[in-house]
Every structure is written in C-alpha cells, then in structure tokens.
Amino acid sequence: MSQSNNSEISLGDNVTQPSLGYPNDWPLSAVEKAHIQQIVALHEGNKSAAARDLGVARKTLERKYKEWESEDLSHES
C-alpha cells in the first residue's frame, strides 16, 4: 500500500471498495430475506419499526414472513 504525503485520498491511492454486505452469488430473494431479517433484528423484533425503516407496509413484512415459512415447510417435506 502506498502512502500519500498529505491526509487527502486521491484517485491514485490504493483504496479498497468496502464490502457490500452480501455474497455476489446470492440470489436476490436471499439478499432481500437477509436484509429484512437484519433490520427486524435491529429493531428487536418490532416489525412496524422495521417496516418504516424499509419503506414498506407492515403487511408486506408479514406476507414475506409467511412466504418464507411456507418455503421452509416445503423444503422439509
């Protein structure tokens, strides 16, 4: 890694891109599920607060959780 002579970072400096948080090979549905679960956990299970942060209706979160539950049950069979 090279050091610059001042405290400013220029385009020539070796800067790594921050992690985007989810593996590139995950399907969109898995990223969506993980993100929603992370936000709900951040709000200690409060789905109303999580829905506000996500910009969706609480009913949308309930529908997502029901879809995931039915998917999990179908995979167990």
N, C-alpha and C positions, 0 to 999 in steps of 0.2 A: 504494500500500500504506500502510495506516495503522500508526502506531507506538503501542504502549501505553506507559503511564508506568511500568510495572514489568516484571519479567522473566517474568511468567506469561503464558501464552497463554490468552485467553478465547475463548468461542464467537463473540464479536463480531469477533475479529481475522480478517484476511484470510489464511487458511491454505489452500494448495492441497493437494489429495489427492496422495500420492505415486503414481508410476507403478506399475501392477500388473505391468509387465514384458512383456506380450504385447498385440498389437493386438486391439481388440474384435471385429474382423471375421474373425479366425482361427477355423476350426472347432476343436472340442475335440480332435480327433485331432492337429492340427498343434501345439496348445499342449502336449499330452502328449508328443509326439515331441521338441519343442524343449526341454522341461523335463528329460526323461530324458537327452538328449544333453548338456545343460549340466551335470547332476550327474555323469555319467560323465566328462566332461572335467575337472570339478573334482577328481575322484579319479584323474586322469591315466590314464584308460582302465581302471581297476580296477572291473570290473562287480560284483564281490562287495561291495566297499565302497559303491558307488553303490546297489546293491540294498538294503543295510542302511539307508542314509540315506533311501531312498524308502519303506521299509517293505514291500518286496515280495521274493519269492524271486528268486534269480539266474536261475532257469529262466524266470521271467516276462520278464526283460530279454532273454534270448536269444530267446524267442518273438517279442517286439516287434521286435527287430532283423531276424529272419527275415521277418516280415510286411512291414517297410519295404523290405527288399531285394527281395522279390517284387513289391511295388507299383512300385518304381523300374524293375524289369525290364519289367513290363507297360506302363509309360508309354513306354519306349524303343521298343517294337515298333510 
